[in-house]
């Protein structure tokens, strides 16, 4: 019970799926996918600031801090790993597959926008000891 904290969404939800399997007697595979949802958040912005392009501004007066509401983004990430029993792991990954361009975190500054990274694809090599 009680009131929700300032700058916090009403709802956040996450789902994920991990699937491990043997590729050969020496190699294992793993597929991972996850999705994260955040309901709209209240943000403080300057009327002419960078954040106004990221939300619907309401109740603005000239040169005053305005209140706006963010979108409701769904971020999807995926990866595929191949690992050897000797400790080597090769991972190909993709983040923000939906290419959401919304706010990555609630913003406590009216002049700075903390944006989500665009779709990113990469390769990671790891050696365990």
Buried (B, 14 or more C-beta within 10 A) or exposed (E): EEEEEEBEBEEEEEEEEEEEEEEEEEEBBBEBBBBBBBBBBBBBBBBEBEBBEBBEBEEBEEEEEBBBBBBBBBBBBBBBBBBBEEEEBBBEBBBBBEEBBBBBEBBEEBEEBEBBEEBEEEEEEEEEE
